[in-house]
Amino acid sequence: MKLLGFDIGGSGIKAAIVDTKTGQLLSERHRIPTPKPATPEAVAKTVKEMINHFKWKKAVGCSFPTTIVNGKCIHSGNLSEKWLNVKVDKLFKKATGLDFYVSNDADLAGLAEISLGAGKKEKGVTIVITIGTGIGSSLFYNGRLIPNLELGKMLHSNGKIIEYYTADSVRKREDLTLKQWAIRFDELLEYTRIVFSPSLIILGGGISKKFDEFKEYLTTDVNVKVAEFRNNAGIIGAAMYARKRVK
């Protein structure tokens, strides 16, 4: 089935038409910068602009960068505090006239990787970590999603929320070398290993394409792979998520 998948992030809103059976992008990926400030009204306007670009008339899957329960944002994340308690699916439907199926971005990126990518047929505990404006994460056991894991919200020993220490946006803002950043990120991997004992950790987000340049600085004793769909995993997972819910 062909469906449009959205991936809304702190810096960009991306979308493409996806073959939900294979994960193949059937269109060019289109990207519009996330509005600043990223209020519900501003983001909804950009979403409508994206829908118009694709001339799309059917249901839409959407990866969203906060904790989502039944379409409702229960944490404001890195967008705007005004998102708290907003029914994201209803907001986007009002803006576009289309049905939106919305869930956490890392959960949906993980869905793509577990179903078709780097975690396919993996048994035991698998964790997907997306590294971007913040730190997203998803947890799977024997291929089944356990939703709304928020590793990025853990406290580091320095007292900071750990995504404020390890996200890719922090690397850029503090002008860290890949080595300096990777040593920090390795601490997050070690916390994850101690708490969850995963058999596999999959890394996604834009910085995953540089994995070969920083992998030597990751010392945690856990199997780590790069997301096969790289920065498109959220788009693909969003379309797959909608496919399961379209009647």
Buried (B, 14 or more C-beta within 10 A) or exposed (E): EEBBBBBBBBBBBBBBBBBBEEBEBEEEBBBBEBBEEBBBEBBBEBBBBBBEEBEBEEBBBBBBBBBBEEBBBBBBBBBBEBBBEBBBBEBBBEBBEBBBBBBBBBBBBBBBBBBBBBBEEBEEBBBBBBBBBBBBBBBBEEBEBEBBBBBBBBEBEEEEBBBBBBBBBBBEEEEBEBEBBBBBBBBBBBBBBEEBEBBBBBBBBBBBEBBEEBEEBBEBEBEBBBBBBBBBBBBBBBBBBBBEEBE
